Structures are given as structure tokens and as C-alpha cells.
């Protein structure tokens, strides 16, 4: 197991999007937008038709949130240190969209 101090801490960001984009389209948009902000590309952890969860490194949290809010049709909902909290909070939305 890797120690968190060596790996780095992570944060999870719940996002909502208006358009019905496919997973691959959303990943391409995230990667290309991250290049403009000079940050590592955030990882799309979970994806449903209108909500998703993105993972980023703690030092890049503010820049990642700003990047996500700059993308047309995306909106950040909540940031958390654990994936479990976001899944619990948005469980109804994730189940409805499945």
C-alpha cells in the first residue's frame, strides 16, 4: 500500500452537466481544458447522464474547480475528501439517471 504523504491527497468534485454527453466526449473536454490551465487532467470517476464525479490532486483543487466552471454546460456541485460522501449525498440523482 502506498502512503498518502507520498502519493498525495485527493479530492472529489461532484459535477452536473446539461447536455447528454457521452463519457468519452466528457473526458476529451476535461483533458483539453486542463491543458489550458496547466494542471494535470482530472479523472472522471463516475458518470451518469446528468451527474458525474471527478478526482483531482489536492494542490490543484482550486484550479480544477475554476476549470470545471469555465466549461460551458458544466457546474460544480460539491467538493469532498471522500468518494463515499459524494455518492451518499447524490445517490438519488445517480439512481434516477441509471
C-alpha positions in Angstrom: 0.0 0.0 0.0 1.2 3.5 -0.8 1.4 6.0 1.9 -0.8 9.1 1.3 2.0 11.5 2.0 4.0 10.1 -0.9 1.0 9.6 -3.2 -0.6 12.9 -2.4 -4.1 13.6 -1.1 -7.0 13.6 -3.5 -10.3 15.5 -3.6 -13.5 14.5 -5.4 -15.8 17.0 -7.1 -19.4 16.4 -8.0 -20.4 18.0 -11.3 -23.6 18.3 -13.2 -23.9 18.9 -16.9 -26.8 19.9 -19.0 -26.0 18.2 -22.3 -26.2 14.5 -22.7 -22.6 13.9 -23.4 -21.0 10.5 -23.7 -18.3 9.5 -21.3 -15.6 9.7 -23.9 -16.7 13.2 -25.0 -16.6 14.4 -21.4 -13.1 13.0 -20.9 -11.8 14.7 -24.1 -13.3 18.1 -23.0 -11.7 17.7 -19.5 -8.3 16.8 -20.9 -8.2 19.7 -23.4 -9.5 22.3 -21.0 -6.9 21.2 -18.3 -4.1 21.8 -20.8 -5.1 25.5 -21.0 -5.0 25.7 -17.2 -1.6 24.0 -17.0 -2.9 21.4 -14.5 -2.9 17.6 -14.6 -6.1 16.2 -16.2 -8.7 15.4 -13.7 -10.0 11.8 -13.7 -13.7 11.1 -14.3 -14.5 8.5 -11.6 -18.2 8.1 -12.1 -20.5 9.2 -14.9 -24.3 9.1 -15.3 -26.5 11.0 -17.8 -26.5 14.3 -15.9 -24.1 14.0 -13.0 -20.5 12.9 -12.5 -17.6 12.7 -10.1 -14.2 14.0 -10.9 -11.0 13.3 -8.9 -8.1 15.7 -8.7 -5.0 16.2 -6.6 -5.3 18.5 -3.5 -2.7 21.1 -4.6 -4.7 21.6 -7.9 -8.2 21.7 -6.3 -8.9 25.5 -6.8 -7.6 25.5 -10.4 -9.6 22.4 -11.2 -12.8 23.8 -9.8 -12.2 27.0 -11.8 -11.5 25.0 -14.9 -14.7 22.9 -14.5 -16.8 26.0 -14.0 -15.3 27.6 -17.2 -16.5 24.7 -19.4 -19.9 25.6 -20.9 -22.7 23.3 -19.6 -20.7 22.1 -16.6 -21.4 23.2 -13.0 -19.6 22.0 -9.8 -21.9 20.9 -7.0 -19.7 19.9 -4.1 -16.2 19.0 -3.2 -15.3 16.3 -0.8 -12.3 14.4 0.6 -14.0 11.0 0.3 -15.8 9.4 -2.6 -18.3 7.8 -0.2 -19.7 11.2 1.0 -20.4 12.4 -2.6 -22.0 9.1 -3.6 -24.2 9.2 -0.5 -25.2 12.8 -1.0 -26.1 12.4 -4.7 -27.3 8.8 -4.5 -30.8 9.7 -5.6 -29.6 11.6 -8.7 -27.2 8.7 -9.6 -30.0 6.1 -9.2 -32.6 8.2 -11.2 -30.2 8.7 -14.1 -29.3 5.0 -14.2 
